[in-house]
């Protein structure tokens, strides 16, 4: 089964010719210029409907995207609040060592150096200097925060979906 990665979210129509505002959910919004198509889905579990991209424009923090066959404001309105998703195999690999896409980390089991389960990584918080990992404990009540630094994160295994951390850094 193909795994899809969310790269943006539609917000509202723009103008009368079918353009729609998209909030990019990627560190490189320029990647939209290289996409031929995306799947538009209502949620993470929806496989979506594939639409070809006819044009991309930049506007402040958002993008304006024109899809083929979406030619009016009403057409664009029907696409409001959709996720833009691409198959994982279309995501360019990261060449830098020990650097990961957020989607590769989220959901990972987190253990300490003794092998005890700390919890699941629920989100990656971008602070500007270094990321912070939010980890939900198995009790469902406790949430830990961990700086994404080599001194705190001992190892990451994307294939096994496991991360080993130094428990002393958990806050």
N, C-alpha and C positions, 0 to 999 in steps of 0.2 A: 504494500500500500504506500502511495506517495505521501510524504510528509510535506505540509505547506508551512510557509513562514510569512507572518504578517509584516508588511513593509510600509503600510499607510492606512489611513482611515478617512473616508469621505466625510465632509462636514455639511456643506450647503452648495446649492447651485450658484453659478456666477454668470450673470448676463442672461441672454435669451437664446444662445446658440448651442446649448448643451454642455458647456464647460462646467466643471464641478471643482470646488476647493477640496484639497487633500492635505491632511496633516501627516507629514512624513514620519514614520517610526523607524528610521534608519539613520545612521551617522553620516551617510552620504546621499543627500537628496538628489544629487546629480545622476545617481544610478537610474532614475526614472527615464532619463533620456535614452538609455540603452535597452529599456524593456520594450518588447514588441506587444506584449499582452500581460494581463493579470487576471486572477480570479477574484470576483467580487462576492463576498460572503457576508451573511448576517451575523455569524459568530464563529468561534474557533472550530466548531464541530461541523459546520456547513462546508461542503466541498466547493460551493460557489458556482458562479457562471463566468466563463472565460470571455473577456472582452479585449479587443485589440485597441492599443493606444494610438490615437491619431495625432496628438500634440501635447506638449508639456510647456508650461510657462511658470516663471517664479514670481511670487508675490509675498513680500515680507517673510514670515515664518512658514507660510503655506505654499503649496504648489497649486496650479490650475491644470487640470487634466481634461483632455477631450478624448472621449471614446468613440470609436466608429459605431455608427447607428444610433448614437445619442445626440439628437439634433435640436432639441428644444429644452427650455427651462423645465417643462413638465417631465420630460424624459430624465433629466438630471435629478429632479426632485425625488424620483423613485429610487435613486441610488444613494440617498442621504443615509449616513451612519453605517455604511458598509465597510468591511475590512478589505484591503487590497492585499492579496496573498499570491505568492509565487512558489512553485515547487522548490524544495530544498536544493535540488541539484542545479538550480539556476543562480544560487547564491555564490558569489565569488569566494574562493578560499582565502583565509587570512594567512599571509606569509609570515607574520611576526610570531615568534615563539611565545607560548604562555598567554596568548590573546585569543579571546573567544567572543562569538556573538552572544548576546543576551539569551536568545532562544535556546542556545546549546547548554546553558547553565540552569535556566529556570526549570524547576521540577527535580533537580538532582538531589540524591540522598547525600546528606552531610554527616560525616563521622569525625570523631576526634582521633588523636594519634593512638589511643588505646583500643580503637575499633568500636567504641560506644556511639550509637546513633544520636546525633545532636538534633536532627530534623530534616526538613526539605527546604531547599532554596526556593523562595516564592517570588522574589523579584530582585532586580539589579537597579540600584538607585545611583543615578549619575549626579555627582556633586560638583563636577568641574575639575577637581584635582585628582581624586581617585574614586572609583566606584565603591559603593557599600552594598554588601549582600544582606538581604533580609531573609532570615531562616525561621520557619515555623517549627516549633518543637512538637514532638509526637503527642503531647498532652492536649494540643489544640488551643492552649491558653497563653503560652509563652512565645514571644518572638525575640529572636536575637539579631543583632546587627554586627557585621564583621567587615572591617576594611579589606578591600580587595588588594592586598599587598603580599608579596612573596614571604614576608616574615609571618604572616597570619595564615595563608593558604599553603599547606604543605604540598598537596598534589591535586590534580584535576584529571579525571578519566572520562572523557566525553563518551566513549563507547560504552562503558559500564554505567554511565550516569551517576558517578560517585565523586565526591570531593572530600579530602581529608584536611582538617583545620587544626590549628593550635587553640585549644579550648580557653586558654588564658586571655585571648583577644575578644572573646564573645562578650557583648554588653547587652 
